[in-house]
Amino acid sequence: MSLLEAVPSGGSEAVATELSSARLRIAVARMARWLRPTAAAGALTATEVDLLVVAERRGPARMSDFASFCGVNPTMLSRMVPKLEEAGLLSREMGQDDKRVCLVAATKKARALLARVRSEREDALSQLLGELDEPERRAIAAATPVLEKLAERLRNPGPGSDARDGGQVSK
C-alpha cells in the first residue's frame, strides 16, 4: 500500500512524494529498536522491560492477563516472572477473592528503574532531535500528532478493520 503526501517545496508549489506503509513501518521499528537498549535496563531483555512496563501500567493482574498484554506465551512468562521477582522488580500475591489466582505487580524498584529507562531514551532522542535543522524539527512536530493517531488506531482498530492483520486501517 502506498500513500501520496504533498510536501511543500520552497514556495507555494507542492511536490508529491511516495510514502509507503512498509517504509514508515520500518522507520518506526528501527527507531524503537535502537531506543530500547539502555544502561539502566542492564542485563534485562527487551521482553523483560516490556513486561515491567505492562506490570506498571496494568498491574496487579493475573498471569494469564500479562501473557495476553505482553504477547508472550504463558510458559515464557512463567520463566520471566520468578526471575524479575527475585530481582525485586515484580511482586506476586494471591487474589483476595480466589486464592488460586496469582496477581503480579511492579514494585517500587521496578517503577524507579522504568523511570531511568524512559529518561535515557528521552535524552537520546532529544539529543538527536537537537541535531536536526529547523525544517526537519518542524516536520517531526507536524507529523507527531498523526503518528499518535495511527498508533491509537492500531491499538484500538475500529469495527471492520483488519489493521493488525496486515490490512488497511478503516476510515
MARZAMI-848267 format. One line per 4 residues: their letters; for each residue x, y, z of N, C-alpha, C. Coordinates in steps of 0.1 Angstrom, whole numbers, plus 5000, padded with zeros to 4 digits. Each point is the difference from the previous one (the first is absolute). Layout:
# residues N
a	X:Y:Z:X:Y:Z:X:Y:Z | ...
***
This chain:
# residues 171
msll	5008:4988:5000:4992:5012:5000:5009:5012:5000 | 4997:5010:4992:5007:5012:5000:4991:5012:5002 | 5005:5010:5006:4992:5012:5003:5007:5012:4992 | 4992:5010:4997:5006:5011:4993:4999:5012:5010
eavp	5012:5006:5001:5001:5011:5010:5005:5013:4992 | 4994:5011:5002:5005:5013:4995:5010:5006:5009 | 5011:5002:4995:5011:5006:5008:5004:5014:4994 | 4998:5011:5008:5004:5013:4995:5014:5000:4996
sggs	5002:5007:4989:5014:5001:4994:5003:5015:4997 | 5006:5007:5009:5004:5014:4998:4988:5009:5001 | 4994:5002:4988:4989:5010:4999:4987:4994:5003 | 4990:5003:4992:4986:4995:5002:4997:4987:4992
eava	5009:4996:4991:4998:4988:4993:5003:4988:5009 | 4993:4989:4997:5002:4988:5008:5006:4989:4991 | 5009:4992:5006:5006:4989:4993:4994:4987:5007 | 4995:4991:4991:4994:4988:5006:5011:4990:5002
tels	5001:4994:5011:5010:4989:5003:4992:4988:5004 | 5006:4989:4997:4993:4987:5004:5005:4996:5014 | 4990:4997:5008:5002:4995:5013:4994:4986:5001 | 5008:4990:5002:4994:4987:5000:4998:4996:5015
sarl	4990:4991:5002:4997:4996:5014:5012:4991:5005 | 5007:4993:4991:5011:4992:5004:5012:5009:5004 | 5002:5011:4993:5011:5009:5004:4997:5006:5013 | 4988:5004:5003:4997:5006:5013:5001:4990:5011
riav	4995:4988:4998:5001:4989:5010:5014:4997:5003 | 5009:4999:4990:5014:4997:5002:5007:5011:5008 | 4997:5013:4997:5006:5011:5007:4996:5000:5014 | 4987:4998:5003:4995:5000:5014:5006:4989:5007
arma	5001:4988:4994:5005:4988:5007:5015:5002:5003 | 5007:5006:4991:5015:5002:5002:5002:5010:5011 | 4992:5011:5001:5001:5009:5011:4998:4994:5013 | 4989:4992:5001:4996:4993:5012:5011:4991:5004
rwlr	5005:4992:4991:5011:4990:5003:5012:5007:5005 | 5004:5011:4994:5013:5007:5004:4998:5008:5012 | 4988:5003:5004:4998:5007:5013:4999:4991:5012 | 4997:4987:4997:4998:4990:5011:5012:4998:5009
ptaa	5012:4998:4995:5011:4997:5009:5003:5012:5009 | 5001:4998:5013:5004:5011:5009:5009:4994:5010 | 5008:5009:5006:5009:4996:5011:4992:4996:5012 | 4989:5007:5002:4991:4998:5012:4994:4986:5000
agal	4997:4995:4988:4994:4986:4999:5010:4989:5003 | 5013:5003:4998:5010:4991:5003:4999:4987:4992 | 4999:4989:5007:5000:4987:4993:4985:4995:4996 | 4990:5009:5004:4987:4996:4996:4998:5000:4985
tate	4992:4990:4996:4997:4999:4986:4989:5011:4997 | 4998:5002:4987:4989:5010:4996:4986:4994:5004 | 4999:4987:4999:4987:4994:5004:4998:5002:5015 | 5010:4998:5008:4999:5002:5015:4997:5015:5003
vdll	5006:5009:4993:4996:5014:5002:4986:5003:4996 | 4996:4994:4989:4986:5001:4996:4990:4995:5011 | 5004:4988:5006:4991:4995:5010:4999:5009:5012 | 5011:5006:5004:5000:5010:5011:4991:5012:4996
vvae	5001:5004:4988:4991:5012:4996:4986:4996:5001 | 4996:4988:4996:4986:4995:5000:4996:4999:5015 | 5009:4994:5008:4997:4999:5015:4998:5013:5006 | 5008:5010:4996:4998:5014:5006:4987:5006:4996
rrgp	4996:4998:4987:4988:5006:4995:4987:4993:5003 | 5001:4986:5000:4988:4993:5002:4999:4991:5012 | 5011:4999:5008:5000:4992:5011:4992:5006:5012 | 4998:4992:5010:5002:4986:5000:4989:4993:4991
arms	5005:4989:4994:4992:4993:4991:5004:4985:5000 | 4991:4992:4995:5003:4986:4999:5011:4996:4990 | 5006:4989:5002:5011:4996:4991:4994:4998:4986 | 4989:4995:4999:4994:4998:4986:4997:5013:4993
dfas	4996:5010:5008:4998:5013:4994:5014:5006:4996 | 5010:4998:5007:5013:5005:4996:5005:4994:4987 | 4998:4987:4999:5004:4993:4988:4993:5006:4988 | 4987:5003:5002:4992:5006:4989:5005:5014:4997
fcgv	5002:5009:5011:5004:5013:4998:5014:5001:4993 | 5009:4991:5004:5014:5000:4995:5002:4993:4987 | 4990:4992:4996:5001:4992:4988:5010:4989:5001 | 5002:4995:5012:5009:4988:5002:4992:4988:5005
nptm	5005:4988:4998:4993:4989:5004:5002:4998:5015 | 4990:4994:5007:5000:4998:5014:5013:4993:5006 | 5005:4991:4992:5012:4992:5004:5012:5010:5001 | 5002:5008:4990:5011:5010:5001:4998:5010:5011
lsrm	4987:5004:5002:4997:5009:5011:5003:4994:5014 | 4997:4987:5001:5002:4993:5013:5015:4999:5003 | 5009:5001:4990:5014:5000:5002:5005:5014:5003 | 4994:5010:4994:5005:5014:5002:4996:5006:5013
vpkl	4987:4997:5005:4995:5006:5012:5009:4997:5012 | 5003:4987:5003:5009:4997:5011:5013:5007:5000 | 5006:5001:4988:5013:5007:4999:4998:5015:5003 | 4990:5006:4996:4998:5014:5003:4995:5002:5014
eeag	4993:4990:5006:4997:5001:5014:5012:4998:5009 | 5009:4991:4996:5013:4999:5008:5008:5012:4999 | 4999:5008:4989:5008:5012:4999:4993:5012:5007 | 4988:4997:5006:4993:5010:5007:4992:5010:4992
llsr	4997:4996:4987:4994:5008:4991:4985:4997:4998 | 4996:4988:5004:4986:4996:4999:4996:4994:5014 | 4988:5001:5003:4995:4993:5012:4988:4992:4996 | 4998:4988:5007:4989:4991:4997:4992:4999:5013
emgq	4987:5000:4999:4991:4997:5012:4988:4993:4995 | 4994:4993:5010:4988:4993:4997:4988:5010:4999 | 4990:4996:4991:4988:5008:4999:4992:5000:5013 | 4994:5011:5003:4992:5001:5012:4987:4991:4999
ddkr	4994:5000:4988:4987:4993:4998:5003:4985:4997 | 5010:4998:4993:5003:4986:4995:5015:4997:5003 | 5003:4992:5010:5013:4997:5004:5008:4992:4990 | 4994:4995:4990:5007:4993:4989:5006:5010:4990
vclv	4996:5012:5000:5004:5011:4991:5013:5006:5005 | 5010:5001:4992:5012:5007:5003:5000:5014:4993 | 5001:5010:5008:5001:5014:4995:5014:5005:4999 | 5004:5006:4990:5014:5005:4998:4999:5015:4999
aatk	5010:5007:5006:5000:5014:5000:5015:5005:5000 | 5002:5012:4994:5013:5006:5000:5003:5006:5015 | 5012:4998:5004:5004:5005:5013:5005:5015:4998 | 5003:5006:5012:5005:5014:5000:5014:5000:4992
kara	5008:4989:5002:5013:4999:4993:4998:5000:4985 | 4990:4993:4995:4997:4999:4986:4996:5013:4995 | 4991:5007:5007:4996:5014:4996:5012:5009:4999 | 5009:5000:5009:5012:5008:5000:5008:4997:4988
llar	5002:4987:4997:5008:4995:4989:4994:5005:4987 | 4987:4998:4999:4993:5005:4987:5001:5015:4998 | 5000:5007:5011:5002:5015:4999:5013:5003:4994 | 5011:4993:5005:5013:5002:4995:5001:4996:4985
vrse	4994:4988:4996:5000:4996:4987:4993:5010:4991 | 4989:5005:5004:4993:5010:4992:5008:5013:4998 | 5006:5004:5011:5009:5012:5000:5011:4998:4990 | 5007:4989:5000:5011:4997:4991:4995:5001:4986
reda	4989:4994:4997:4994:5000:4986:4996:5014:4996 | 4994:5007:5009:4996:5014:4996:5012:5009:4998 | 5011:4998:5008:5012:5008:4999:5006:4997:4986 | 5001:4987:4996:5006:4996:4988:4992:5006:4988
lsql	4987:4999:5001:4992:5005:4989:5001:5016:4999 | 5000:5006:5012:5001:5015:5000:5013:5004:4994 | 5010:4993:5003:5013:5004:4994:5000:4999:4985 | 4994:4989:4995:4999:4999:4985:4991:5010:4994
lgel	4989:5003:5007:4991:5011:4994:5007:5013:5000 | 5009:5003:5010:5007:5012:5000:5010:5001:4989 | 5004:4989:4994:5010:5000:4989:4993:5003:4987 | 4987:4999:4999:4993:5002:4988:4999:5015:4997
depe	4999:5004:4987:4998:5014:4997:4985:5004:5003 | 4998:5013:5000:4986:5005:5004:4989:4994:4991 | 5001:5000:4987:4989:4994:4992:4998:4985:5003 | 5010:4993:5003:4999:4986:5004:4992:4999:5014
rrai	5004:5008:5009:4993:5000:5013:4985:5004:4998 | 4997:5009:4992:4986:5004:4997:4993:4989:4994 | 5006:4993:4991:4994:4988:4993:4997:4989:5010 | 5009:4998:5010:4998:4990:5010:4988:5004:5009
aaat	5000:5013:5004:4990:5005:5009:4986:4999:4993 | 5000:5003:4987:4987:4999:4993:4995:4985:4998 | 5010:4991:4998:4996:4986:4998:4997:4993:5013 | 5004:5005:5012:4998:4993:5012:4985:4997:5004
pvle	4991:5010:4998:4986:4997:5003:4994:4989:4991 | 5005:5000:4987:4995:4990:4991:5005:4986:5004 | 5013:5000:5004:5005:4987:5004:4993:4995:5013 | 4997:5009:5009:4993:4996:5012:4986:4995:4997
klae	4993:5006:4990:4987:4996:4995:5001:4986:4994 | 5010:4997:4992:5002:4987:4994:5003:4990:5011 | 5008:5003:5010:5003:4991:5011:4987:4996:5007 | 4992:5010:5003:4987:4997:5007:4991:4992:4991
rlrn	5000:5002:4988:4991:4992:4991:5005:4986:4999 | 5013:4998:5000:5006:4986:5000:4997:4993:5013 | 5000:5008:5011:4997:4994:5014:4986:4997:5001 | 4991:5008:4995:4985:4998:5001:4994:5001:4986
pgpg	5002:4990:4991:4994:5001:4987:4985:5001:5001 | 4994:5007:4991:4986:5002:4999:4993:4987:4995 | 4987:5000:5001:4993:4988:4994:5003:4998:4985 | 5001:4988:4997:5003:4997:4986:5014:5003:4995
sdar	5009:5004:5009:5014:5003:4997:5008:4987:5002 | 5009:4998:4990:5009:4989:5001:5014:5005:5001 | 5002:5012:5006:5013:5007:5000:5011:4991:5007 | 4997:4993:5010:5010:4992:5007:5003:4987:4992
dggq	4992:4997:4990:5002:4988:4992:5007:5003:4987 | 5005:5012:4999:5007:5004:4988:4992:5007:4990 | 4987:5002:5003:4991:5007:4991:5001:5015:5002 | 4990:5007:4994:5000:5014:5001:4992:5004:5012
vsk	5003:5012:5006:4993:5005:5011:4987:5006:4994 | 4989:4997:5006:4987:5005:4995:4999:5015:5003 | 4992:5007:4992:4998:5014:5002:4987:5002:5008
***
